[in-house]
Amino acid sequence: MSSTYVIIGAGLAGAKAAEALRDKGFDGRVVLLGDEHHRPYERPPLSKGILTGKAERESAFVHPESWYSDHDVDLRLGTRVTAVDRTAREVVLADGSRVGYAKLLLATGAEPRVLPGAENTVRLRRFGDTERLRQVLETGSKLAVVGAGWIGLEVASAARQAGLDVVVLEALELPLLPALGREAARVFADLHREHGVDLRLGVRVAEAGPDHVRLGDGERIDADAVLVGIGAVPNTALAEGAGLTVENGIQVDAHLHTSDPDIFAAGDVANAYHPSLGRHLRVEHWASALKQPAVAAAGMLGLEAVYDELPYFYTDQYDLGMEYTGLSDGYDRVVFRGDVEAREFIAFWLKDGKVVAGMNVNVWDVTDPIKDLIRSASTVDSARLADPSVPLTEVGAG
Ligand SMILES: Cc1cc2nc3c(=O)[nH]c(=O)nc-3n(C[C@H](O)[C@H](O)[C@H](O)COP(=O)(O)OP(=O)(O)OC[C@H]3O[C@@H](n4cnc5c(N)ncnc54)[C@H](O)[C@@H]3O)c2cc1C
């Protein structure tokens, strides 16, 4: 049997998996296959520092260029995998050649969802997309953004800071509504309006092209560019073709094992069973792409490991920085601690009196106590939870 471990997808998850295999002492062959032409890089700066010009592209790379040869990782860029042949235990490359594997990791990530008929608009996932947008920010005067999700709002923030007029078009009645719920989503609506964004909620985009958007009521909005940020879809084609279980991403257990004992999945593409939440969960979060690979690598090496981290996400928009921990699904109450108007607060989502998620806005170093509160699953006293003078470690009832 080949001692080659193959990783498909040279993004953050793929690069971290190669690193984890070497850290754990694997001395066989590691082949990391990616269809992009850049070595693995992190995507959050694409809608933040790199777009605003405050960060260099170099700062986004996961490893220095020499890391791959130093660690004997066979990084093949510009290499698209077209199929996984489970019978032969080989992956098939676009040029028809094959690479055999003993263990395989699928870290193929996700792609921005396409608005039907709007293929010529800008979507943001890769270095090239950011460069294109950056040019618009440097030379243009108006940007239209379809979708008030995280990426749309971060780009709106960057564009306003570059002095462009920005219109954001959202079908729902508030930005980020599915992620945050009504109470906290309002904060982001106010934030963008205060910074001069023409935020249009509850509108339908009937058509979008490279330089305009037409709304359902016939209004035409002209712009130097149109960014469409309406979510992402996991890259599951290889897994589907190979007959693996795919349901909202590649379904894996808590060890990140697919339905094939020799194949694992991690990062945006993985819909992983979460032991603490008691259900499968697929998130498109940097932190999962960073941390899941160590668990997958352990499994590839026959070691016991489980991925049980709470979901964690962050964003930066204007002078607002926030971190979000947990999952607010099914919450029945939101408690705020701090000054919401001044945008310096923590929001807690509660379900049956227990904290299920927390979002700290311009308040720092509280992720660990928020995680502890969620994990404790204990009923909290909401008055103490709302009171900034009570340490988070002491808000449990009784
Ligand atoms: C603009 C932007 C901003 C973001 N900001 C934040 C943020 O602020 N906070 C946060 O928590 N998360 C953020 N994210 C999400 C975060 O970047 C992702 O969760 C993370 O990139 C996922 O990493 P991944 O390795 O799983 O997938 P990816 O980064 O998508 O990497 C997968 C790689 O696999 C390649 N690939 C796919 N199919 C094949 C194939 N058949 N053959 C070869 N290669 C293939 C893809 O081209 C890609 O290079 C942001 C994402 C974007 C796009």
The ligand as an SDF file (V2000), in Angstrom:
LIG
                    3D

 53 58  0  0  0  0  0  0  0  0999 V2000
  -13.7400   37.3780    1.3870 C   0  0  0  0  0  0  0  0  0  0  0  0
  -13.8500   36.4280    2.5450 C   0  0  0  0  0  0  0  0  0  0  0  0
  -13.7960   36.9190    3.8410 C   0  0  0  0  0  0  0  0  0  0  0  0
  -13.9010   36.0640    4.9220 C   0  0  0  0  0  0  0  0  0  0  0  0
  -13.8620   36.5940    6.1780 N   0  0  0  0  0  0  0  0  0  0  0  0
  -13.9940   35.7740    7.2350 C   0  0  0  0  0  0  0  0  0  0  0  0
  -13.9720   36.2890    8.5520 C   0  0  0  0  0  0  0  0  0  0  0  0
  -13.8490   37.4830    8.7680 O   0  0  0  0  0  0  0  0  0  0  0  0
  -14.1020   35.4280    9.5960 N   0  0  0  0  0  0  0  0  0  0  0  0
  -14.2490   34.0810    9.4050 C   0  0  0  0  0  0  0  0  0  0  0  0
  -14.3700   33.3380   10.3870 O   0  0  0  0  0  0  0  0  0  0  0  0
  -14.2640   33.5530    8.1550 N   0  0  0  0  0  0  0  0  0  0  0  0
  -14.1470   34.3600    7.0740 C   0  0  0  0  0  0  0  0  0  0  0  0
  -14.1760   33.8430    5.8110 N   0  0  0  0  0  0  0  0  0  0  0  0
  -14.3360   32.3900    5.6480 C   0  0  0  0  0  0  0  0  0  0  0  0
  -12.9930   31.6610    5.6210 C   0  0  0  0  0  0  0  0  0  0  0  0
  -12.1080   32.3240    4.7780 O   0  0  0  0  0  0  0  0  0  0  0  0
  -13.2140   30.2370    5.1680 C   0  0  0  0  0  0  0  0  0  0  0  0
  -13.9550   29.5990    6.1750 O   0  0  0  0  0  0  0  0  0  0  0  0
  -11.9390   29.4840    4.8660 C   0  0  0  0  0  0  0  0  0  0  0  0
  -11.2670   30.0530    3.7930 O   0  0  0  0  0  0  0  0  0  0  0  0
  -12.2110   28.0340    4.5380 C   0  0  0  0  0  0  0  0  0  0  0  0
  -11.0210   27.3880    4.2280 O   0  0  0  0  0  0  0  0  0  0  0  0
  -11.0010   26.0210    3.4220 P   0  0  0  0  0  0  0  0  0  0  0  0
   -9.5570   25.6420    3.3140 O   0  0  0  0  0  0  0  0  0  0  0  0
  -11.9620   25.0670    3.9970 O   0  0  0  0  0  0  0  0  0  0  0  0
  -11.5980   26.3640    1.9800 O   0  0  0  0  0  0  0  0  0  0  0  0
  -11.0210   27.3570    0.8480 P   0  0  0  0  0  0  0  0  0  0  0  0
  -10.3470   28.5180    1.4770 O   0  0  0  0  0  0  0  0  0  0  0  0
  -12.1760   27.5900   -0.0640 O   0  0  0  0  0  0  0  0  0  0  0  0
   -9.9530   26.4700    0.1000 O   0  0  0  0  0  0  0  0  0  0  0  0
  -10.3100   25.3850   -0.7280 C   0  0  0  0  0  0  0  0  0  0  0  0
   -9.3450   25.3200   -1.8820 C   0  0  0  0  0  0  0  0  0  0  0  0
   -9.6040   24.1260   -2.6150 O   0  0  0  0  0  0  0  0  0  0  0  0
   -9.5380   24.4190   -4.0000 C   0  0  0  0  0  0  0  0  0  0  0  0
  -10.2600   23.3770   -4.7300 N   0  0  0  0  0  0  0  0  0  0  0  0
  -11.5940   23.1500   -4.7580 C   0  0  0  0  0  0  0  0  0  0  0  0
  -11.8900   22.1050   -5.5640 N   0  0  0  0  0  0  0  0  0  0  0  0
  -10.7060   21.6590   -6.0670 C   0  0  0  0  0  0  0  0  0  0  0  0
  -10.3440   20.6090   -6.9670 C   0  0  0  0  0  0  0  0  0  0  0  0
  -11.2680   19.8010   -7.5100 N   0  0  0  0  0  0  0  0  0  0  0  0
   -9.0380   20.4380   -7.2590 N   0  0  0  0  0  0  0  0  0  0  0  0
   -8.0930   21.2340   -6.7070 C   0  0  0  0  0  0  0  0  0  0  0  0
   -8.3710   22.2540   -5.8590 N   0  0  0  0  0  0  0  0  0  0  0  0
   -9.6700   22.4550   -5.5470 C   0  0  0  0  0  0  0  0  0  0  0  0
  -10.1780   25.7970   -4.0630 C   0  0  0  0  0  0  0  0  0  0  0  0
   -9.8680   26.4700   -5.2580 O   0  0  0  0  0  0  0  0  0  0  0  0
   -9.5140   26.4610   -2.8680 C   0  0  0  0  0  0  0  0  0  0  0  0
   -8.2590   26.9830   -3.1960 O   0  0  0  0  0  0  0  0  0  0  0  0
  -14.0650   34.6840    4.7080 C   0  0  0  0  0  0  0  0  0  0  0  0
  -14.1420   34.1750    3.3910 C   0  0  0  0  0  0  0  0  0  0  0  0
  -14.0310   35.0450    2.3300 C   0  0  0  0  0  0  0  0  0  0  0  0
  -14.1210   34.4990    0.9280 C   0  0  0  0  0  0  0  0  0  0  0  0
  1  2  1  0
  2  3  1  0
  2 52  2  0
  3  4  2  0
  4  5  1  0
  4 50  1  0
  5  6  2  0
  6  7  1  0
  6 13  1  0
  7  8  2  0
  7  9  1  0
  9 10  1  0
 10 11  2  0
 10 12  1  0
 12 13  2  0
 13 14  1  0
 14 15  1  0
 14 50  1  0
 15 16  1  0
 16 17  1  0
 16 18  1  0
 18 19  1  0
 18 20  1  0
 20 21  1  0
 20 22  1  0
 22 23  1  0
 23 24  1  0
 24 25  2  0
 24 26  1  0
 24 27  1  0
 27 28  1  0
 28 29  2  0
 28 30  1  0
 28 31  1  0
 31 32  1  0
 32 33  1  0
 33 34  1  0
 33 48  1  0
 34 35  1  0
 35 36  1  0
 35 46  1  0
 36 37  1  0
 36 45  1  0
 37 38  2  0
 38 39  1  0
 39 40  1  0
 39 45  2  0
 40 41  1  0
 40 42  2  0
 42 43  1  0
 43 44  2  0
 44 45  1  0
 46 47  1  0
 46 48  1  0
 48 49  1  0
 50 51  2  0
 51 52  1  0
 52 53  1  0
M  END
$$$$
